[in-house]
Amino acid sequence: YKTILYVKHCFRGLTFPQGRDIEPEERVETLRLPLLQFLMQEVYTPKSVRRRVAGGGGTSDGGSDGGGTTAEIKGARGRNYPYLWILIMVDAKATLDVLSIALDAEETTLSS
């Protein structure tokens, strides 16, 4: 549940858990879109795969360079929109309230 509160604070431009304004104000504007994009990722990407893809090595589909097999992703991580799904499973109403805060902000645009 703390994750939902943390995301809510971020979208409101507040530090967590103190609730002070995030400084500088420009950081608030650059924080909302990446956080929304993260929550709206359609598939789970393990950290090791993200690192290889960013570094130019490996494959983006989770495959292995060494000819090994790819482990099957199970549970909530295997669903579409896994990060959002997990938050909805914790508290659907609070998660939707947080998304409404993010999407109702005047400076929020969904184009990158």
Secondary structure, DSSP 8 states (H G I E B T S, - for coil): -HHHHHHHHHHHTB-TTT--B-SSHHHHHHHHHHHHHHHT-SS---HHHHHHHHHT-S-TTS--TTS-------GGGGSSSHHHHHHHHH-HHHHHHHHHHHHH-TT--S--
